[in-house]
Amino acid sequence: MKDPNRAGGAVEPTDAAAPTAGTAAPALDADAVAGADPGAHPDVCADVGAELDHVWFAKNPTRVHRLRDLVPFESREPLGAPPLGMTWRILVTRVPGGGRLRLPVPLAREVPNDAMDGAQLARLFDRLAPPDAVKICRHGTPPRH
C-alpha cells in the first residue's frame, strides 16, 4: 500500500481558465479521489488539492493563508509519520502574481483547521517555511542565487 501522507512545498501557477470569484467552480469529490491509485493518475490528487485551494481563495479574496487537511497522495514525496499526537496539514499561501504555495506542517491533532486567524497563520508560515519560500511570498519572484 502506498503512503497517503504526501505533500509538497511547490508553487502552483494559477489557471487562466479557472473560475473567478462570483462564478461557479466545478464540483470535486475529494472522497472519491481519496481511494484513487496515484500510479494510474499521478496528478489527479495534487490537482484536487489545488482546485480546492483555488475555490477557497476565490470565496475568501482577502485571505493570504489557509490551513486544510492533506489530500491523500497530494505530492510525490512521502512525509512519513507526523510527530506523536500530531497530524500533517497543508498551509496554503497565496503568492503575489496569483500562484499558491503549499507547505506541509505538523499540528496537534486536536487543533481544528479554522482555529487560527490570518495573522497567526502568517506567523506559522514565517516560522516553518524555507527562507526562499518566505521571499517568494513577500516579493512574488524566486530569489536569484
Buried (B, 14 or more C-beta within 10 A) or exposed (E): EEEBBBBBBBBBEBEEEBBEEEEEBEEBEBEEBEEBEBEEEEEBBBBBBBBBBBBBBBEEEEBBBBBBBBBBBBBBEEBEEBEEEBBBBBBBBBBEEEBBBBBBBBBEEEEEEEEBEEEEBBEBBEEBBEEEBBBBBEEEEEEEE
